[in-house]
Amino acid sequence: MATPRTDFPPVRACLFDMDGLLINTEDIYTIAHNIVLASLNSGPMTWPIKMQLQGRPAHQAITLLLDYFNLTDKISLEEYTAKVHEVQEIEFRKSIVLPGVEKLLGDLKKSGIEIALATSSGRNHFIIKTEHIKSLFSNFRPEHQILGDDPRIPKGRGKPNPDIYLIALKAINDTLPSGTTPITPEECLVFEDGVPGVVAGRRAGMRVVWVPHAGLAGELRGKEDEVLAGLAEGKGDDSGIEGKVGDGWAEQRVTLEDFPYEKYGMKIEA
């Protein structure tokens, strides 16, 4: 086990996943998929497969799902996607903000900490999920909202690859006032609920706060150190910066409520 690092610089930027972290859409994904799977006499989708889908681009996630349930000969990727989108079109409009999110974003914004969104959701789904809670997402400048279909993300380079978080950091640095020292990866704090996203943040050379769904946390009990080290997804085609168990770069939290800003060197205005 590595010696935990303790000499981190203060966090200057916080980068956020969305689904299951800021809003309850991970639970809604489960509902929608189970409705479609039931119509195919299959399912239900439980956490052993769901945790493999979290944070991934939609086409990749659905391919994994159809393979898992041996449905590739029964329905095409396109047909399944269309069916699940019909359900999601209705259900996503019911999304709600998760505990602690509004205060956390508000505290960061008023205290001058840069924030960005880095979600695998594409533009259309992002709008459906958020149009009824626009005030929450107004905390993020439009140019700091990096979505899954952003053309700057190369094809096949979604999470767990680090690209989306590195692009989010570049977007922030590109809009800093003239003369401001650019923010480095180790001055960033990534907030994630899914394992691929934790890996992406670690591979980007950033610190990570992992806030898993209770169901996911249960599935991964005993494996938390591996997840926090960013080692849970294998190296893939580009491992980026490789973490080590116990290196001090990541922590697990149950909720975003009562966040310990001082632990990360962030000075928050009352």
N, C-alpha and C positions, 0 to 999 in steps of 0.2 A: 504493500500500500504506500502511496506517495505521501510525502510530508505536505500538509495543507499550506497553501500560500496565504500569507496574511498581509502582504504589503501592496494590495491593490490600490490604484488611484481612485479618487472619488468618481462615482457614476455621473456622467454628464448627459447620457441619453438612454431612454428606456424604449425597447422595441417589443411590440405586442402581437401575438397571435390573436385570433378572434373567436373562432368556433369553440365553445366549451370553456373558454377562458374569460371573455368579456360578456358573451351572451350564451344562452342555453341551447344553442343549435346542435350540439352533439347529441343531446337527448332527442331532438327533433329528427335528426338523421336516422336514429335507430327506429323511431316510430314509422317514418316514411319507408325505409327499406323493409321493415317487417310486414307492412301492408302489401307491398309488391311481392315479397318472397312467399307470403301466405297464398297469394293468387296463383303462384306457381307450385303450390304444394311443397314448399320448402321453408327453410328457416327454423326458428328465429335466429337473427343475428345476435350473438352474445359476445362478451368481452374478449374471448380468445381470438376471434377474427376481427372484431371492431377495432381493437388496439393496433392492428396491422394497417388499418385504413386511415386512422387519424392523421390529419395534416398533409395528406397526399393529394395531388391533383385528382380531379374527379374521374377521369378516364382510367387512371392507374388504379384508383381505389376500387372501382366497379369491376375491372378485370380481375383483381385479386378476389373480390367477393364471389364472382361467378365461378371462378376456379375452385374456390373453397367449397361451394355447394354443388359442384359438378353440374352446373347449368349451362355450360358453354355450347352444348349440343341442342339445348332446349330453347334458348333465346339469345339473340345477338346483343353485343355490347350496346349498339344503338337503340334497339328496342327496349332493353331494360332501362337504359338511361332516360328514354322518353317517358316510360311509365313512372319511374321514381320522381322525375321532374314534375309531373302532373300533381302528385301528392305534395311534393315540397312547395310548389307554387301556393298552396293553401296553408300548409303548416308553418312555413318559415315566417309568415306574416304575424304569427303569434309569439315570436321570440321575445324573451325578457332579459333584462340586464342582471348579471350575477352579483352576489353580495360583495361589497367593498370596491366595486369597479368605479363607480361614479366619484367617490371620494378620492381614490387613488389617482385617477386621471386629473381631477380638479387640483389636487395638491401639487402634482408634478408641473402642471401648466402654469399655475400662479407663482411657482417658485423658480421658473426659468429652466427647468430640466427639459431637454428636447425629447419629444416622443414621436414615434412612427408606428404605423400599422403594417404588419407583414403577414397576410393571410393567403392561404391556398385557394380561397373562394374567388371565382371569377367575377367580373363586373356585374353580370345579370343577377347572379345569386346574392352578391353583396347588396345590391339595391333592394331586392325582395326582403332580405333579412333585416335591413337597417332603416328603411324609409319611414317606419313608424316610430323610430327612436333616434331621429337625426341629431337631436341635441347632444347625445352621447358622442357621436362620431364627429361632431363639429370641433371637438377637442383636437382632432388631427388635421393639420393643414392638408389640403387636397394633394399637394405634391409629396406629402409624406405618407400617403396611403398606397402601399404597394400590394397589388392584388395578384392572384394566381395566374391570370392571363396577361400580365404585364409583358410587353414585348422585350423588355430588358432581361427577362429570365429565359435563358436558352431552353429549347425543347428538351424535356427529359431531365431538367435540372431543378425540379421542385424539391421540397424537403424529403429526405434528410440531408440533401446537399445544402451547402451554406449560402448559395447564391442570393436568395431572397433577403437574408439579413444583411449581407454585404451591400446589396443594392439599396436597402432602406437606410443604411448608414451613409452611403454616398449621397442619397437624396437629402439627408439632413445637412451634411457638410456643404453641399452645393448651395444651401440657402442660409448659411451662417453669415452674420454681419462681416463686412470687409475687415480684415485684420485679425479675426478670431482664429485661434489655433484650432485646426481640424480635430475632430473627435476620433480617437483611436478605437479599435475593436474592444480592447480591454477596459475602456471607459464606458462600455455599453452593457446594459442589463436586459437580457431577453426574458420575456414572460411567456410560458408555454404550458399547455395541458397535455399534449400528446408526445409520445416518445420520439417520432421522427423530427418533431420541432425542437426537442431538447438536443438531439444529435446535430441538427442544423446549426443551432446557436453555438454549441461547443466547437463544431468544425469551423465556424466563422471566427473563433478566437475570442468569444464573448462570454461573460458570466451569465448564468441562467438561473431563473426561479421556476421550478416545476410545480404546477398546481393541478395534479391529476384528478379526474372524476373518481369518486369513491369506488366505483366498479373497477376501473383500471388499476387503482392503487391496490385493490384486493388481489387482482390477477398477478401483480408484480411484487407482492410481498416477499421480501428476502432478496430481491434483485435491484433494490433501489440504488445501491452504490454504483452498479454497472450502468443504470440509466443515467444517473447524474454525471458520470464520467463521459457520457456520449458514446458508449461502446455497445449499445444495445441493438444497433442496426448493421453491424459489420462495417467494413471499410467502403464498400461500394466502389464506384469508379473514380472517386476523388475524396479521400478521407479528410482533406483539409488539415486542420490542426487537431492532433489526436490527444485526447484527455487521458488521465489516469485515475484509477479509483482512489478517492480520498484526497484529491488535489486541491480541494477548497474552492473550485470555480463554480459550483452549483449547489443549490439547496432545494429541498422539498418543503412545500407549505400546503396546508389543508384548504386555505382560503386566501383571498386578497385583502381581507379585512385586517385592520390594525397592522399595516405593513411597517417593518422596522427600518425606516429611512436611514437612521443614523448608522446602521450596520454597513450601509453602502456609501457612506460619506455624503449623503444628500441632505442639504439644509433646507428644510421645508418651512415656509412662512405660515404662521398661525392664522 
